[in-house]
Amino acid sequence: MSTDLSMFVRRDGPLAQMIIAVEGVNCAGCIRKIENGLKQVPGIVDARVNFSNRRLAVQWRTGEIEAGDVMHALEEIGYRGHPFETANAEAEESRHAKWLLRCLAVAGFAAMNIMLLSVSVWSGNAADITQETRDFFHWLSALIALPAAAYAGQPFFQSAWRAVRVRQVNMDVPISLGVILAIGLSLVETANHAQHAYFDSAVMLLFFLLCGRYFDHAMRQRTRAVAGNLAALKAEMAHRFDGSELVLVPAAALRPGDRVLVRPGDRVPADGVVIGGTSDIDESLVTGETARRSIGAGATVYAGSVNFSGTLTLKVTAAGDATLIDEIERLLEKAVVAKSRYVRLADRAARLYAPVVHTAAALTAAGWLLAGASLHDSIVIAISVLIITCPCALALAIPAVQVVASGALFRAGLIVNSGDAIERMAECDLVIFDKTGTLTLPESRVRNRADVPGELLECAARLALSSRHPLAAAVAREAVQKRPFDGAVEEPGRGVRAMVEGVEARLGSPEFSGLSTSKIATPDCSATSIIAFRHGDRHAVFAVSQMLRPDAAAAVRELKALGLELAILSGDRAGAVAPVADALGIARWRAGLKPADKIALIEEMAVQGWRVLMVGDGINDAPSLAAAHASVSPISAAHITQAQADAVFLGERLRPVVEVVTIARRARRLMRGNLLLAALYNAIAVPIAVAGLVTPLIAAAAMSGSSILVTLNALRAGPSVPARREPSTVAADLSGASA
Amino acid sequence: MNILIYLVPIALALGLTGLFAFLWSLRAGQYDDLDGAAVRALLDDDLES
């Protein structure tokens, strides 16, 4: 069967290029092995590994080899790769990061050069500088500062203009005003041969703030790259009919009207209608329901469901044709609009800060006028108030903490999606869990492994490696040695068999394994399935069902200790939810909820004053995640759901949810502490400025001092225990999660 | 203070050179793979084996 990867290939004349996210690149040796290995393949022109984001760019001559051959060659070298399609959002981010870096470079160059001139003027003022030299230096500063500020200030001017146009105030409004007034005042003063000019303050302010912006952005970009690789790793392939021939294509390349084949054990790659075959499907990722649904021709199935027993042929339908997804998208739209009303801590501070400072400046001017000073002197002093209160510390207070906190969260196995997520997560006091795939593991596990002798379990597990059936996959997960038996044969729909140590071993339905059904105790719950194993005269029966995440109970205890209320809202039946709620000691729970019910309940809680942190993974949870105050989802969650979550956690432990709350709360404490520091600084600096005692030297010292103080304080948002996890460990978790 | 006539343009030119060198290296993609640059130093591809 051929593989069609053309959607990932970019053609450029006789050359074609593809980006591949590669697993397991950990050292220089891997880079050499991959690059040299691929370059030896005839037809490949260039191969270059980007070690920072674990991606490989391959260029080859079209006609000589195809994309599939490149993937194959990579596999032969010993690396698993996943074709990668750069998401528009990521490309946009990287352009923006480069732009910020260019602004930062310009501001840095200008700040250094102006400071060189300023220090000369300051020391000259104390000694014997002539007025001509001073004016010359001031004009020179102006020559550097004007174009530099016009270029490097763009991020702030644009953002401020956007805010002002809709009659809002954000942090960039006072920043822009401060910079423009400082430069304007300095120009006038220079023309008047005055002693003081503030060109250095204005440009240095831009430099410090751009540092904060850039680091904030770079952190987010790094986590986004990991998230992008994950998406590539999770990308499903689909068997599409081209005429009567089957072609393996990425699920993203499917179009409405395509016919696809879904084998037992496969995930349904796209929403569609069954046109052939019957089967049982597990829709737990879609609805949270753990009991399987029998379907036949004409039934609607949703992407993300797992096909259990029979082979199905589907006709892919457009997103709007599927009623469930339709409803979810409608709910989503509503929820997202409601959430955009949240005002960030920084903007709240700006709304308070801007009027106070601007009034103070106006009062200063009026006061000096009344006291008999000249109009010129009064305005100069008023503007110096604006410059000294220039919100450098205030504007750095929050991004600095965000950078350190998202770094700490990343090391704890969490990828943060949105910038203001951290403060929202810190405010939550009620955690609502979805059950299926969130409190429980995303895939089924063997429940009674303790009752089966070790070597029998290992034998069954290694045999299960040769089967694609979801129940067998649960048994295969128990294998210590991931080495399948030679000559294992799978009989679709029945089981798998192989000769082990000269005796036949069979794993599958009880009949297939030759066990009479009377020997088997009926499972206690309808969501438990059984799979039987026989090796010679020894046999075992495995009960396979959804199981709690290994540390769920401990995580729930810790969350309670943090003073959080807990609740479960599930789409599953009450009979399946009650035991979970019981085992975890969560008193509030509701079962059998539709997406709209979940949203209604969350909104009700919000009206009662709760700040909800929603943790969920199903497609049915997507609107609730968007409606909640903050949200987290496991990496196994459906695409549409992950896109709504503020953070995504890796691995099979629930512990990151605890980590989110502790790190976010510590970060918020530090943000507030930083805002307080900035306010304190202003409390000291403003009276000096109002009294008319500020010189450019004092302004420069005060600005750098307060910025450094705030940044140092922010560093405390990092991990209290220096348990450093390299991105490669995170990547290992990922492959573990996907295996 | 006539020395300033030489020194100031020299200082500015040096600064601008630095700035343009940085912008050029940014455009050339030298900051796209910072971790890679660190480990690639350990490869001895340049040696004849």
HADDOCK unambig.tbl for C-alpha pairs under 7 A between the chains (distance, minus, plus):
assign (segid A and resid 27 and name CA) (segid B and resid 39 and name CA) 6.97 0.50 0.50
assign (segid A and resid 28 and name CA) (segid B and resid 39 and name CA) 5.23 0.50 0.50
assign (segid A and resid 28 and name CA) (segid B and resid 40 and name CA) 5.93 0.50 0.50
assign (segid A and resid 28 and name CA) (segid B and resid 42 and name CA) 6.75 0.50 0.50
assign (segid A and resid 28 and name CA) (segid B and resid 43 and name CA) 6.53 0.50 0.50
assign (segid A and resid 50 and name CA) (segid B and resid 33 and name CA) 5.66 0.50 0.50
assign (segid A and resid 50 and name CA) (segid B and resid 36 and name CA) 6.27 0.50 0.50
assign (segid A and resid 51 and name CA) (segid B and resid 33 and name CA) 6.23 0.50 0.50
assign (segid A and resid 51 and name CA) (segid B and resid 35 and name CA) 5.90 0.50 0.50
assign (segid A and resid 51 and name CA) (segid B and resid 36 and name CA) 4.48 0.50 0.50
assign (segid A and resid 52 and name CA) (segid B and resid 33 and name CA) 5.24 0.50 0.50
assign (segid A and resid 52 and name CA) (segid B and resid 34 and name CA) 6.43 0.50 0.50
assign (segid A and resid 52 and name CA) (segid B and resid 35 and name CA) 5.10 0.50 0.50
assign (segid A and resid 52 and name CA) (segid B and resid 36 and name CA) 6.04 0.50 0.50
assign (segid A and resid 102 and name CA) (segid B and resid 23 and name CA) 6.74 0.50 0.50
assign (segid A and resid 105 and name CA) (segid B and resid 19 and name CA) 6.72 0.50 0.50
assign (segid A and resid 106 and name CA) (segid B and resid 19 and name CA) 6.92 0.50 0.50
assign (segid A and resid 109 and name CA) (segid B and resid 15 and name CA) 6.53 0.50 0.50
assign (segid A and resid 109 and name CA) (segid B and resid 19 and name CA) 6.43 0.50 0.50
